[in-house]
């Protein structure tokens, strides 16, 4: 008879078991950082933005989930029947009790090996010094000729031509077309670079570009021959290959890497609108500087002229001339003053002399009586009766004859 064991195994509920299995899977570091290769099937994209599908191979299938944030980045790589390599972590969806791969990154199948080759070749060329920053050359500030190595039928070329025309229409554009994908692309890219390098008038800069794609699509720009050709280019080079997140070995060999083909065209050309603003600013600055310079020279010239006049003998002459003018003016004033005094004095003397002039007395009714011999008659007793006399008055003279003589004593009595 079977006896019950002392320590019976623990009985778990389905939920407990599922939760336990989930904890076991999520504690395994290998299962939390894993790449899985398989073919996409049962692809579903609901309105939530999450992506659900199954990875399968000949013997097994694995359910996969990509949450919306990651799906916005890598969802474009998914297509039923396409082989991919998916990276993520293994966990359990407890409701259905199934384990799933929660994906955060995707790449087309085979890119893993390509990426390893990319790293190997990058390390080799880097050790040779092909990517040395000291070898990088500056781009010309104002390119006159721009070479472009890209596909003649790609949209990237039209975008670049439009950008160059908008930013720097003065430049001539030389397109050297080539394939940018496939087995023949590396040799065509090298030939396109050689055509530009052998022109009689070399371009000032070369743009090496193509649109976005997978690592396999861009592999021609990881070809060792292409990388060495770019590093040896006698002309400064700018790469604009793929999208901003894409890197190729050609980017490391070029003098400058742009995130996109359009970015390469922008980096290689100055902005004509900005140049016009700069020129306008420089014109204003130059005009202001010239005006200020002229003003400073004018002030300096005036100072020199002042100093020259101060030190020149002409200044002394002018000073003496001014002094002479002052003395002449003082002499004129003094002379006029002296003349005026003399004139006033002469007038006084003339007036006084006029007062003593006998003729002036005649104007008041007096007369001068003289004898025939011209002697003045002062006393009547000096005359005799019948004696002729000459009488001068203010307005002429006339002759008279003495008819009677009155002695002075009789005149006094008559007056009494």
C-alpha positions as CSV (number, residue, x, y, z in Angstrom):
1,X,0.0,0.0,0.0
2,X,1.4,3.4,-1.0
3,X,2.0,5.7,1.9
4,X,1.5,9.5,1.3
5,X,4.9,11.3,1.3
6,X,5.6,13.5,4.2
7,X,6.5,16.5,2.0
8,X,3.9,16.7,-0.8
9,X,4.7,18.9,-3.8
10,X,3.3,22.4,-3.7
11,X,0.0,23.0,-5.6
12,X,0.0,26.2,-7.6
13,X,-2.8,27.9,-9.3
14,X,-2.6,28.6,-13.0
15,X,-2.0,32.3,-12.3
16,X,0.7,31.6,-9.8
17,X,2.4,29.2,-12.1
18,X,2.2,31.7,-15.0
19,X,3.6,34.5,-12.7
20,X,6.4,32.2,-11.6
21,X,7.4,31.3,-15.1
22,X,7.3,35.0,-16.0
23,X,9.7,35.8,-13.1
24,X,12.0,33.0,-14.2
25,X,12.2,34.2,-17.8
26,X,12.7,37.9,-16.9
27,X,15.5,37.0,-14.5
28,X,17.5,35.3,-17.2
29,X,20.0,37.9,-18.6
30,X,20.3,36.0,-21.9
31,X,16.6,36.2,-22.5
32,X,16.5,39.9,-21.7
33,X,19.0,41.0,-24.4
34,X,18.5,38.6,-27.3
35,X,18.4,38.7,-31.1
36,X,16.0,36.3,-32.8
37,X,16.0,35.5,-36.6
38,X,12.8,34.5,-38.3
39,X,10.2,35.2,-41.0
40,X,7.4,37.7,-40.4
41,X,3.8,36.3,-40.5
42,X,0.4,37.2,-39.2
43,X,1.3,40.9,-39.1
44,X,-1.3,43.1,-37.4
45,X,-1.3,46.8,-36.9
46,X,-4.4,47.8,-34.8
47,X,-5.5,51.5,-34.2
48,X,-3.6,51.6,-30.9
49,X,-0.3,51.9,-32.8
50,X,1.1,48.7,-31.4
51,X,2.3,46.0,-33.8
52,X,1.7,42.2,-33.3
53,X,3.1,39.4,-35.5
54,X,4.7,36.0,-35.4
55,X,8.3,35.1,-36.1
56,X,8.7,31.6,-37.5
57,X,11.1,29.3,-39.1
58,X,10.8,25.7,-40.4
59,X,10.0,24.1,-37.0
60,X,8.8,26.8,-34.5
61,X,6.9,30.1,-34.1
62,X,7.3,32.9,-31.6
63,X,4.7,35.6,-30.9
64,X,6.1,39.2,-30.9
65,X,4.9,42.6,-29.8
66,X,6.3,46.0,-30.6
67,X,4.8,48.8,-28.5
68,X,3.8,52.0,-30.2
69,X,6.9,54.2,-29.5
70,X,9.3,51.5,-30.9
71,X,6.8,50.7,-33.7
72,X,7.1,54.3,-35.0
73,X,10.8,53.8,-35.4
74,X,11.1,50.3,-36.8
75,X,7.7,49.4,-38.0
76,X,8.5,50.2,-41.7
77,X,10.8,47.2,-41.8
78,X,7.9,44.7,-41.2
79,X,6.3,42.9,-44.0
80,X,4.7,39.4,-44.1
81,X,7.2,36.9,-45.5
82,X,10.2,39.2,-44.9
83,X,13.1,37.7,-42.9
84,X,14.2,40.0,-40.0
85,X,16.4,40.0,-37.0
86,X,14.5,41.2,-33.9
87,X,16.0,42.4,-30.6
88,X,14.2,42.5,-27.3
89,X,13.3,40.6,-24.2
90,X,11.3,37.4,-23.5
91,X,8.4,37.5,-21.1
92,X,5.0,35.9,-20.5
93,X,1.6,37.3,-21.4
94,X,-0.2,36.1,-18.3
95,X,-3.7,36.2,-19.6
96,X,-3.1,33.6,-22.4
97,X,-0.1,31.9,-20.6
98,X,2.2,32.3,-23.7
99,X,5.7,33.6,-23.8
100,X,6.4,36.5,-26.2
101,X,9.3,38.5,-27.6
102,X,8.9,42.2,-26.8
103,X,10.8,44.0,-29.5
104,X,12.7,47.3,-29.3
105,X,14.9,47.1,-32.5
106,X,14.7,45.4,-35.9
107,X,17.0,44.9,-38.8
108,X,16.7,43.0,-42.1
109,X,18.1,39.5,-41.9
110,X,21.8,39.4,-42.6
111,X,22.6,42.8,-41.3
112,X,24.2,41.3,-38.2
113,X,27.0,39.8,-40.3
114,X,27.3,43.0,-42.3
115,X,27.5,45.1,-39.2
116,X,30.3,42.9,-37.9
117,X,32.1,43.3,-41.2
118,X,31.5,47.1,-40.9
119,X,33.1,47.1,-37.4
120,X,36.1,45.0,-38.6
121,X,36.8,47.2,-41.6
122,X,36.3,50.4,-39.6
123,X,38.9,49.2,-37.0
124,X,41.3,48.3,-39.8
125,X,41.1,51.6,-41.7
126,X,41.1,53.6,-38.5
127,X,44.3,51.9,-37.4
128,X,45.8,52.9,-40.8
129,X,45.0,56.5,-40.1
130,X,42.5,57.0,-42.9
131,X,40.0,58.6,-40.5
132,X,42.6,60.9,-38.8
133,X,41.0,64.2,-38.0
134,X,44.2,66.0,-38.8
135,X,43.8,65.0,-42.4
136,X,40.4,66.7,-42.7
137,X,40.4,69.7,-45.0
138,X,38.2,72.8,-44.6
139,X,35.6,73.4,-47.3
140,X,35.9,76.4,-49.6
141,X,34.0,79.4,-48.2
142,X,32.6,80.4,-51.6
143,X,32.8,77.5,-54.1
144,X,32.6,78.3,-57.8
145,X,32.3,74.7,-59.0
146,X,30.5,71.9,-57.1
147,X,30.8,68.2,-58.1
148,X,28.1,65.7,-57.2
149,X,28.5,62.0,-57.1
150,X,25.1,60.3,-56.9
151,X,22.4,58.5,-58.8
152,X,21.2,60.6,-61.8
153,X,17.6,59.3,-61.2
154,X,17.4,59.6,-57.4
155,X,15.3,62.2,-55.7
156,X,18.3,63.2,-53.6
157,X,19.9,64.8,-56.7
158,X,16.9,67.1,-57.4
159,X,16.8,68.1,-53.7
160,X,20.5,69.0,-53.8
161,X,20.2,71.0,-57.1
162,X,17.2,72.9,-55.6
163,X,19.1,73.6,-52.4
164,X,22.2,74.9,-54.3
165,X,20.2,77.0,-56.6
166,X,18.4,78.6,-53.6
167,X,21.5,79.1,-51.5
168,X,24.3,79.8,-53.9
169,X,23.2,80.1,-57.5
170,X,26.6,81.5,-58.5
171,X,28.2,78.0,-58.4
172,X,28.4,75.7,-61.4
173,X,27.2,72.2,-60.6
174,X,29.0,69.2,-62.2
175,X,27.0,65.9,-61.8
176,X,29.1,62.7,-62.2
177,X,26.3,60.0,-62.1
178,X,26.8,56.5,-60.8
179,X,24.9,53.6,-59.2
180,X,24.6,53.9,-55.4
181,X,23.4,50.4,-54.7
182,X,24.3,46.9,-55.8
183,X,27.4,44.9,-56.7
184,X,28.5,47.3,-59.4
185,X,28.1,50.4,-57.4
186,X,31.5,50.6,-55.7
187,X,33.4,50.6,-59.1
188,X,31.0,53.2,-60.5
189,X,31.4,55.5,-57.5
190,X,35.2,55.3,-57.9
191,X,34.9,56.1,-61.6
192,X,32.6,59.0,-60.9
193,X,35.1,60.4,-58.4
194,X,38.0,60.0,-60.9
195,X,36.0,61.8,-63.7
196,X,35.7,64.9,-61.4
197,X,39.4,64.6,-60.3
198,X,40.6,64.5,-64.0
199,X,38.8,67.6,-65.2
200,X,40.9,70.5,-66.5
201,X,39.1,72.8,-64.0
202,X,38.7,70.9,-60.8
203,X,35.6,71.3,-58.6
204,X,36.1,73.2,-55.3
205,X,34.2,70.5,-53.4
206,X,32.6,67.1,-54.1
207,X,29.3,65.9,-52.6
208,X,28.9,62.1,-52.3
209,X,25.3,61.3,-51.6
210,X,22.4,58.9,-51.8
211,X,19.0,58.6,-50.1
212,X,18.2,56.4,-47.1
213,X,18.1,52.6,-46.9
214,X,19.1,49.6,-44.9
215,X,22.7,48.7,-44.0
216,X,22.7,46.4,-47.0
217,X,21.4,49.2,-49.3
218,X,24.1,51.5,-48.2
219,X,26.9,48.9,-48.3
220,X,28.5,50.3,-51.4
221,X,29.7,53.2,-49.3
222,X,31.3,50.7,-46.8
223,X,33.3,49.1,-49.6
224,X,37.0,49.4,-48.8
225,X,37.9,50.6,-52.3
226,X,35.4,53.4,-52.2
227,X,36.5,54.5,-48.7
228,X,40.2,54.6,-49.8
229,X,39.3,56.6,-52.9
230,X,37.4,59.2,-50.9
231,X,40.3,59.5,-48.4
232,X,42.8,60.0,-51.3
233,X,40.6,62.6,-53.1
234,X,42.6,65.7,-54.1
235,X,39.3,67.7,-53.7
236,X,37.5,68.3,-50.3
237,X,34.6,65.9,-50.0
238,X,31.3,66.0,-48.2
239,X,29.1,62.9,-47.7
240,X,25.4,62.9,-47.3
241,X,24.4,59.2,-47.2
242,X,21.1,58.0,-45.9
243,X,19.3,59.5,-43.0
244,X,20.7,61.3,-39.9
245,X,21.1,58.0,-38.0
246,X,22.9,56.2,-40.8
247,X,26.7,56.0,-40.7
248,X,29.0,54.5,-43.4
249,X,32.8,54.2,-43.6
250,X,32.7,56.8,-46.4
251,X,31.4,59.3,-43.8
252,X,34.6,58.7,-41.7
253,X,36.9,59.1,-44.7
254,X,35.3,62.3,-46.0
255,X,36.4,65.7,-44.9
256,X,32.8,66.4,-43.6
257,X,29.7,64.3,-43.0
258,X,26.2,65.7,-43.5
259,X,23.1,64.0,-42.1
260,X,21.3,63.9,-45.4
261,X,22.0,64.8,-49.1
262,X,20.2,68.1,-48.7
263,X,22.3,68.7,-45.6
264,X,25.5,68.1,-47.7
265,X,24.4,70.8,-50.2
266,X,23.7,73.2,-47.4
267,X,27.1,72.6,-45.7
268,X,29.0,73.1,-49.0
269,X,27.3,76.4,-49.9
270,X,27.0,79.7,-48.2
271,X,23.5,81.2,-47.8
272,X,23.3,84.0,-50.4
273,X,20.6,85.8,-48.3
274,X,22.9,85.9,-45.3
275,X,25.8,87.0,-47.5
276,X,23.7,89.9,-48.8
277,X,22.9,90.9,-45.2
278,X,26.6,90.6,-44.3
279,X,27.6,92.7,-47.3
280,X,25.0,95.3,-46.4
281,X,26.3,95.4,-42.8
282,X,29.9,95.7,-44.0
283,X,28.9,98.5,-46.4
284,X,27.3,100.4,-43.5
285,X,30.2,99.7,-41.2
286,X,32.7,100.8,-43.9
287,X,30.7,104.0,-44.6
288,X,30.6,104.8,-40.9
289,X,34.3,104.0,-40.6
290,X,35.1,106.3,-43.6
291,X,33.0,109.1,-42.2
292,X,34.6,108.8,-38.8
293,X,38.0,108.6,-40.4
294,X,37.4,111.7,-42.5
295,X,36.1,113.5,-39.4
296,X,39.1,112.5,-37.4
297,X,41.4,113.6,-40.2
298,X,39.6,116.9,-40.5
299,X,40.0,117.5,-36.7
300,X,43.7,116.5,-36.9
301,X,44.2,118.8,-40.0
302,X,42.6,121.7,-38.1
303,X,44.8,121.0,-35.1
304,X,47.9,120.9,-37.3
305,X,46.8,124.1,-39.1
306,X,46.3,125.8,-35.8
307,X,49.7,124.7,-34.5
308,X,51.3,125.8,-37.8
309,X,49.7,129.2,-37.6
310,X,50.8,129.5,-34.0
311,X,54.4,128.6,-34.9
312,X,54.6,130.3,-38.3
313,X,56.4,133.7,-38.7
314,X,53.2,134.8,-40.5
315,X,51.5,134.6,-37.1
316,X,54.0,137.0,-35.6
317,X,53.5,139.3,-38.6
318,X,49.8,139.2,-38.2
319,X,50.1,139.8,-34.5
320,X,52.3,142.8,-35.3
321,X,49.9,143.9,-37.9
322,X,47.1,143.8,-35.4
323,X,49.2,145.7,-32.9
324,X,50.0,148.3,-35.6
325,X,46.4,148.5,-36.5
326,X,45.7,149.2,-32.8
327,X,48.4,151.8,-32.6
328,X,47.2,153.4,-35.8
329,X,43.6,153.5,-34.5
330,X,44.9,155.1,-31.2
331,X,47.0,157.6,-33.2
332,X,44.0,158.5,-35.3
333,X,41.8,159.0,-32.3
334,X,44.5,161.0,-30.6
335,X,45.1,163.1,-33.7
336,X,41.5,163.8,-34.2
337,X,41.2,164.7,-30.5
338,X,44.2,167.1,-30.8
339,X,42.8,168.6,-34.0
340,X,39.4,169.0,-32.3
341,X,41.1,170.8,-29.3
342,X,43.0,173.0,-31.7
343,X,39.8,173.8,-33.6
344,X,38.0,174.7,-30.4
345,X,40.9,176.8,-29.3
346,X,41.0,178.5,-32.6
347,X,37.3,179.2,-32.4
348,X,37.8,180.7,-29.0
349,X,40.7,182.9,-30.2
350,X,38.7,183.8,-33.3
351,X,35.8,184.8,-31.1
352,X,38.0,186.8,-28.8
353,X,39.8,188.4,-31.8
354,X,36.5,189.2,-33.3
355,X,35.5,190.9,-30.2
356,X,38.6,193.2,-30.4
357,X,38.1,193.9,-34.1
358,X,37.1,197.5,-34.6
359,X,35.0,196.6,-37.5
360,X,33.0,194.4,-35.3
361,X,32.2,197.5,-33.1
362,X,31.0,199.3,-36.2
363,X,28.3,196.7,-36.5
364,X,26.8,198.0,-33.3
365,X,26.4,201.6,-34.8
366,X,29.7,203.1,-34.1
367,X,32.0,204.8,-36.6
368,X,35.7,205.5,-37.1
369,X,36.5,209.1,-37.9
370,X,39.9,209.9,-39.5
371,X,41.5,213.0,-40.9
372,X,42.7,213.3,-44.4
373,X,46.0,212.0,-43.3
374,X,44.5,208.9,-41.8
375,X,44.9,209.9,-38.1
376,X,42.1,208.9,-35.8
377,X,40.0,211.6,-34.3
378,X,39.9,211.2,-30.6
379,X,39.1,214.7,-29.3
380,X,37.2,217.4,-30.9
381,X,39.8,220.0,-29.9
382,X,42.2,218.4,-32.4
383,X,40.0,219.5,-35.2
384,X,39.3,222.9,-36.8
385,X,36.2,224.3,-38.5
386,X,36.0,223.4,-42.2
387,X,38.4,220.5,-41.8
388,X,37.4,217.5,-44.0
389,X,37.1,214.2,-42.2
390,X,36.5,210.6,-43.4
391,X,33.9,208.5,-41.5
392,X,33.9,204.7,-41.8
393,X,30.8,202.8,-40.7
394,X,29.9,199.1,-40.9
395,X,28.7,199.2,-44.4
396,X,31.1,201.7,-46.0
397,X,32.5,205.2,-45.4
398,X,31.8,208.7,-46.4
399,X,33.4,212.2,-46.1
400,X,32.2,215.1,-43.9
401,X,33.4,218.6,-43.1
402,X,33.7,220.0,-39.6
403,X,31.2,222.8,-39.2
404,X,31.3,223.4,-35.5
405,X,33.4,222.1,-32.5
406,X,31.9,221.7,-29.1
407,X,34.3,221.6,-26.2
408,X,34.0,218.6,-23.8
409,X,32.9,220.8,-20.8
410,X,29.9,222.0,-22.8
411,X,28.9,218.4,-23.6
412,X,29.0,217.5,-19.9
413,X,26.8,220.5,-19.0
414,X,24.3,219.7,-21.6
415,X,24.2,216.2,-20.3
416,X,23.5,217.5,-16.8
